């Protein structure tokens, strides 16, 4: 199937020479829910603004149904946006805000009024037509912003951190709501967030961005289970990233022990980063028969509700462990990891300097 | 409660410098001055005494004047002479305000444009002349526009250089020396020049403050630049426009210096007459009555403006549904 959006080699350099996007390419299919995920200043909002037409890329193209839309101003693009702070018109009431698009196109008012009613019903605000924007809560305003965009029946809806201003409970509700709306309307969603949990919950595919580049693109499961760089592993969920050496294919050495793993193709004695998720580290008693596994001492214990979070020191490293069984502080333990839970990556090229600069920039 | 003490200086200030003068003008406005009436009585010994209204007698001729409550000044105020002056003042003020709006709004809009570099510098350049003395600024227009002024000099040398132009102009009855000054247009020019920045500033401030994301949202929903202006920028800048209109209109109705300099006394406005009453004619009572009239007109105007604003808001409400 033809992709609805093809972003090719998009480059944005700001006036002061800051490279906001350094040649980004991304294919987005019909009815897909794609999330651009990354820390502040990674270029995700810039990419979204390029698609919406609010930012002019220096080079590269954005193909919409096969046609380059870069030269088109925003009002000529069949793409709508839900802005981060909603940007609702405070001098208009709810119905007038939602009717803004159809009204501009000079559509029949009775038909528009019916459509507005239908849209408000879909976002759970039936009967709110006459309300003033200022009288709405954050979540309600957010729903109005979605209705205002969707009434134009766009093929692509861009959402710029639309849930960032909501409290946790409301955010969870709206995540499900958005996912439902996306499924029901069949519209392609391009969603920007810095909240990895949000990205994993809602998306069909996630593009993890850093310093103006897409580091990894894949399904939430791929991104979580097989991060291709230390940055992705670190950004998506909690993880232990350890320096290691690939002894040979399917055998990796870290924490001064050798582990069987499923990765290969790195070459012998290659320097690598090893990622182990906290929940994949198993703590065994010292009398466990396992041989040749690292040992450690429990340094701290925290109850987190669903699980206990422990820090275990093993040699130079401190490892994060999630487990439903608590181990007392000071206890000596053996550490075990299943081969499939070891994720081996090439040494990361993400210099801390670049990351810091981008993060500062975003503030 | 404890903060009440902090308002005392303000209340005092307002009482002394606002309420008291207003009451005085009101008092002067509703009174006339007259000498105390008396009857002269010649006594048998040939000396003269004076009998006052209350029947008391005095040997000295009463010369004191006293104020008497009377609405006669209001009657005088309604004479056609003064009403015509008021109408002319209003007409010139309205024209001045409209020109300021037509010139000022686009300037404010351009200055707030995203592509416009260094708007602060340009605003500064607009305001800088206003720091110079008001009279000096107006006098400089005189030296440009007077019969032997800079502009006429330029035109004269142009006509000398191009005889064909001279003939063409003569054929159309344009004299060698064009009279620019001493008419309504000159007064309007003087007012527009002096008050334009009062129109630009409030409009600029309001447009500058307007959330740019609203413009982006409008564009996103399909509004072209003209629609964006009409549906977002314009409604949001209305408070600024109303403020600018007030700040230009009120001084324009009451000014007298500009009309005296640019109009050369040939275009008297209501302000000139009021000034006259406190100066040459020395009739503070009638001057106060006229001041009250102007005050009522200005208040009525501002009330109407407020109403327009509210009605517009109400109309917007029903525009779509």
Interface residues (C-beta under 8 A of the other chain):
Chain A: X52 X53 X54 X73 X74 X75 X79 X80 X81 X83 X85 X87 X88 X89 X91 X92 X93 X95 X96 X99 X100 X101 X103 X104 X105 X109 X112 X113 X116 X129 X148 X149 X152
Chain B: X211 X213 X214 X216 X217 X218 X219 X220 X221 X222 X223 X224 X227 X231 X232 X235 X236 X313 X316 X317 X319 X320 X321
